[in-house]
Amino acid sequence: MVRLQKYLADCGVASRRGSEEIIKSGRVAVNGETVAEMGVKVEEDRDVVTVDGEEVRPARKLVYIMLNKPAGFVTTVSDDKERDTVMDLVSDIPDRIYPVGRLDYETEGLLLLTNDGDLTYRITHPKNNVEKTYIAEVTGKIDMQTITRLRNGVVVDGRRTAPAEVSVLGATQLGTKIEITIHEGRNRQVRKMFEATGCIVKRLKRTREAGLALGHLPLGKWRRLSESEVNMLKKIGTGKVSSREKSHDMYGEKAAKRRRPAQARPKKKPRYSGNGIKKTHR
């Protein structure tokens, strides 16, 4: 038997966390009885689970998609405000899938979608410290003090953020172009981090996540992950991949720094006295 939220995730209804919200809203029934609390377990071959009156079954074919999300789309399966969702961009995929984590409405870039509940859990769980890299174009004073604050962590919503990797890439018409890598997943975290330093994000794009790179995937388009990419993701949280390996992308754009070989200490030159006799070093 499995917990109901995991069962729903395996069915491709939503991620585990998303499934918990669906359960709490009273949209799920088990054998005709509405369930609105956590802790219920179901047996696949015996119990009948419905969402909004429609029976759901675990997905037999696992699907893994990378989408280059444009701004102006909500990262959710459905939206009560009838806004465009990322599902509109993958409507030609016949399988039932859902987003892995979120990108806010104004943010564009790399977004994973799947019907693999276990993999979604591994990527999104905070304990696994999955790295995410963004390119931000910001206005405001960008000096070494600002960069140092971002690197060391700033207070967002009453809590200090974990240290981040930050580098200045140059200038654009919108402002200063900065690359920032974090491993937390708080709501609108990157935007709030810059706001805490007095800067405003004008454009934000995620370029890497969990070792995958967006590459040259066109905006609004999607592609299936390769077998090697999926296998790499499945190592997350297993202890089979190091934090350095997790920071790599599949295309070599962020290669790990190799340790420099230890250099031999230079030999001291012998000293001679005025009469030509070599002195002994002590």
C-alpha positions as CSV (number, residue, x, y, z in Angstrom):
1,M,0.0,0.0,0.0
2,V,1.1,3.6,-0.7
3,R,0.2,7.0,0.6
4,L,-2.6,8.6,-1.4
5,Q,-0.5,11.7,-2.3
6,K,2.2,9.4,-3.8
7,Y,-0.4,7.4,-5.6
8,L,-1.7,10.6,-7.2
9,A,1.8,11.6,-8.2
10,D,2.4,8.2,-9.8
11,C,-0.8,8.8,-11.7
12,G,0.5,12.0,-13.1
13,V,-2.1,14.1,-11.4
14,A,0.5,16.5,-9.7
15,S,3.7,16.3,-7.7
16,R,3.4,15.0,-4.1
17,R,3.1,18.4,-2.7
18,G,0.6,19.4,-5.3
19,S,-1.4,16.2,-4.7
20,E,-1.5,17.1,-1.0
21,E,-3.2,20.4,-1.9
22,I,-5.6,18.6,-4.1
23,I,-6.5,16.2,-1.3
24,K,-7.0,19.0,1.2
25,S,-9.4,20.8,-1.3
26,G,-11.7,17.8,-1.1
27,R,-11.4,16.9,-4.8
28,V,-10.2,13.3,-4.2
29,A,-12.3,10.2,-3.3
30,V,-11.3,6.7,-2.5
31,N,-13.9,4.0,-3.2
32,G,-16.6,6.7,-3.4
33,E,-15.6,8.4,0.0
34,T,-14.2,11.9,-0.2
35,V,-10.7,12.2,1.5
36,A,-9.5,15.6,2.7
37,E,-6.8,14.6,5.2
38,M,-3.3,13.2,4.9
39,G,-2.3,9.7,6.0
40,V,-4.7,7.6,3.9
41,K,-3.1,4.7,2.1
42,V,-4.4,2.9,-1.0
43,E,-3.8,-0.4,-2.8
44,E,-3.5,0.0,-6.6
45,D,-5.3,-3.3,-7.6
46,R,-8.1,-3.0,-5.1
47,D,-9.0,0.7,-4.4
48,V,-10.7,3.1,-6.9
49,V,-9.3,6.6,-6.7
50,T,-11.0,9.5,-8.4
51,V,-10.1,13.2,-8.8
52,D,-13.0,15.5,-9.6
53,G,-15.0,12.4,-10.3
54,E,-12.6,10.9,-12.8
55,E,-10.8,7.7,-12.0
56,V,-7.0,7.9,-12.1
57,R,-4.5,5.1,-12.5
58,P,-0.7,5.0,-12.2
59,A,1.2,5.9,-15.4
60,R,2.7,2.9,-17.1
61,K,4.9,4.9,-19.4
62,L,7.3,7.4,-17.7
63,V,7.8,10.7,-19.6
64,Y,10.6,13.2,-19.0
65,I,10.3,16.6,-20.7
66,M,12.4,19.8,-20.7
67,L,10.5,23.0,-21.6
68,N,11.9,26.5,-22.3
69,K,9.1,28.4,-20.5
70,P,8.3,31.9,-21.8
71,A,7.2,34.6,-19.4
72,G,3.4,35.0,-19.1
73,F,2.6,31.4,-18.3
74,V,1.6,29.9,-14.9
75,T,3.6,26.9,-13.7
76,T,0.6,24.7,-12.8
77,V,-1.6,22.1,-14.3
78,S,-4.7,24.4,-14.2
79,D,-5.4,27.9,-13.1
80,D,-8.6,29.2,-11.5
81,K,-7.9,32.7,-13.0
82,E,-8.0,31.1,-16.4
83,R,-4.5,32.3,-17.2
84,D,-2.3,30.5,-19.7
85,T,-0.4,27.6,-18.1
86,V,2.7,25.7,-19.1
87,M,0.5,22.7,-19.9
88,D,-0.8,24.7,-23.0
89,L,2.8,24.5,-24.3
90,V,2.9,20.7,-24.1
91,S,-0.6,19.9,-25.2
92,D,0.7,17.8,-28.0
93,I,2.1,15.3,-25.5
94,P,-0.6,12.6,-25.0
95,D,0.7,11.5,-21.6
96,R,-0.5,13.1,-18.4
97,I,2.4,15.0,-17.0
98,Y,3.0,17.9,-14.5
99,P,5.7,20.5,-13.7
100,V,8.6,19.6,-11.5
101,G,8.8,22.6,-9.1
102,R,7.9,26.1,-10.3
103,L,9.0,29.1,-12.3
104,D,7.0,32.2,-11.4
105,Y,4.8,33.9,-14.0
106,E,7.3,36.5,-15.2
107,T,10.3,34.1,-15.2
108,E,11.4,32.1,-18.3
109,G,13.7,29.2,-19.0
110,L,14.3,25.6,-18.1
111,L,11.3,23.7,-16.6
112,L,11.1,20.0,-16.2
113,L,7.8,18.1,-16.6
114,T,7.2,14.4,-15.9
115,N,4.8,11.8,-14.5
116,D,7.5,10.2,-12.4
117,G,6.5,11.0,-8.8
118,D,9.7,9.6,-7.2
119,L,12.0,11.6,-9.5
120,T,10.0,14.8,-8.8
121,Y,10.3,14.2,-5.1
122,R,14.1,13.8,-5.4
123,I,14.6,17.0,-7.4
124,T,12.3,19.2,-5.3
125,H,13.2,17.9,-1.8
126,P,15.3,20.5,0.0
127,K,17.6,17.9,1.6
128,N,19.1,17.1,-1.9
129,N,20.4,20.6,-2.5
130,V,19.7,20.5,-6.2
131,E,21.4,23.5,-7.9
132,K,19.5,25.9,-10.1
133,T,21.3,28.6,-12.2
134,Y,19.6,31.8,-13.4
135,I,20.6,34.8,-15.6
136,A,19.2,38.0,-14.1
137,E,19.2,41.4,-15.7
138,V,18.9,43.9,-12.8
139,T,18.9,47.6,-12.2
140,G,20.4,49.2,-9.1
141,K,23.9,49.6,-7.6
142,I,25.9,46.5,-8.4
143,D,29.3,46.7,-6.7
144,M,31.5,44.2,-4.8
145,Q,29.6,44.8,-1.6
146,T,26.3,43.8,-3.3
147,I,27.9,40.7,-4.9
148,T,29.4,39.7,-1.5
149,R,26.1,40.0,0.2
150,L,24.4,37.8,-2.4
151,R,27.2,35.2,-2.1
152,N,27.0,35.1,1.7
153,G,23.2,35.1,1.9
154,V,20.6,37.8,2.5
155,V,17.5,37.8,4.7
156,V,14.4,37.0,2.7
157,D,11.0,36.7,4.5
158,G,12.7,36.6,7.9
159,R,15.3,33.9,7.0
160,R,18.8,34.1,5.6
161,T,19.3,32.4,2.3
162,A,22.1,29.9,1.8
163,P,25.3,31.0,0.2
164,A,25.0,31.4,-3.6
165,E,27.4,31.5,-6.5
166,V,27.3,34.9,-8.1
167,S,29.2,36.4,-11.1
168,V,28.7,39.6,-13.2
169,L,28.5,38.8,-16.9
170,G,28.3,42.3,-18.3
171,A,25.7,45.0,-19.2
172,T,22.5,45.0,-21.3
173,Q,19.9,47.6,-22.2
174,L,17.9,46.4,-19.1
175,G,20.8,46.7,-16.7
176,T,23.6,44.5,-15.3
177,K,23.6,40.9,-16.3
178,I,24.3,38.5,-13.4
179,E,24.5,34.7,-13.2
180,I,23.4,33.3,-9.8
181,T,23.3,29.7,-8.7
182,I,21.2,28.6,-5.7
183,H,20.1,25.3,-4.2
184,E,17.0,26.4,-2.3
185,G,13.5,26.7,-3.8
186,R,11.7,29.5,-1.9
187,N,8.9,31.4,-3.6
188,R,10.4,34.1,-5.9
189,Q,13.7,33.7,-4.1
190,V,16.1,35.1,-6.7
191,R,14.0,38.2,-7.2
192,K,13.7,38.7,-3.4
193,M,17.4,38.3,-2.9
194,F,18.1,41.1,-5.3
195,E,15.4,43.2,-3.7
196,A,17.1,42.8,-0.4
197,T,20.2,44.5,-1.8
198,G,18.2,47.4,-3.3
199,C,18.2,46.0,-6.9
200,I,15.2,45.2,-9.1
201,V,15.1,42.2,-11.5
202,K,13.9,43.3,-14.9
203,R,14.3,39.9,-16.6
204,L,15.0,36.4,-15.1
205,K,15.8,33.2,-17.0
206,R,16.7,29.7,-15.6
207,T,19.5,28.2,-17.6
208,R,20.4,25.1,-15.6
209,E,18.8,22.7,-13.1
210,A,19.9,19.4,-11.5
211,G,22.9,19.2,-13.9
212,L,20.8,19.8,-17.1
213,A,21.4,22.8,-19.3
214,L,18.8,24.6,-21.4
215,G,21.2,24.9,-24.2
216,H,19.7,26.2,-27.5
217,L,16.2,25.0,-26.9
218,P,13.9,27.7,-28.5
219,L,11.6,29.7,-26.3
220,G,8.2,28.0,-25.9
221,K,9.5,24.6,-27.2
222,W,10.1,21.3,-25.5
223,R,12.2,18.2,-25.9
224,R,12.4,14.8,-24.3
225,L,15.3,14.0,-22.0
226,S,17.8,11.5,-23.2
227,E,18.3,8.2,-21.4
228,S,21.7,9.4,-20.0
229,E,20.1,12.6,-18.7
230,V,17.3,10.7,-17.0
231,N,19.8,8.2,-15.4
232,M,21.8,11.2,-14.1
233,L,18.7,12.7,-12.5
234,K,17.8,9.3,-10.9
235,K,21.1,9.4,-9.0
236,I,20.0,12.5,-7.0
237,G,19.5,11.7,-3.4
238,T,21.1,8.2,-3.7
239,G,24.6,9.2,-2.6
240,K,25.9,8.0,-6.0
241,V,26.6,11.5,-7.3
242,S,28.8,14.1,-5.7
243,S,27.8,17.7,-5.2
244,R,30.4,18.6,-7.8
245,E,28.9,16.2,-10.3
246,K,25.5,17.6,-9.6
247,S,26.7,21.1,-10.6
248,H,27.8,19.9,-14.1
249,D,25.6,20.2,-17.1
250,M,25.4,17.7,-19.8
251,Y,27.2,19.9,-22.4
252,G,30.3,20.8,-20.6
253,E,29.4,24.5,-20.1
254,K,30.3,24.2,-16.4
255,A,33.1,21.8,-16.1
256,A,34.5,21.1,-12.6
257,K,37.7,22.8,-11.7
258,R,40.6,20.3,-11.5
259,R,43.0,20.5,-8.6
260,R,46.3,21.9,-9.5
261,P,49.2,19.6,-8.9
262,A,51.3,20.4,-5.9
263,Q,54.4,22.4,-7.0
264,A,57.8,21.4,-5.6
265,R,59.3,24.1,-3.4
266,P,62.3,25.7,-5.1
267,K,65.6,24.7,-3.9
268,K,67.6,27.3,-2.0
269,K,70.8,28.5,-3.8
270,P,74.0,27.7,-1.9
271,R,75.6,30.7,-0.2
272,Y,79.4,31.1,-0.2
273,S,81.6,33.0,2.1
274,G,84.2,35.4,0.9
275,N,86.8,32.7,0.7
276,G,84.7,30.5,-1.6
277,I,83.7,28.0,1.1
278,K,80.0,26.9,0.8
279,K,78.0,27.7,4.0
280,T,75.6,25.1,5.5
281,H,71.9,25.9,5.7
282,R,70.3,25.5,9.2
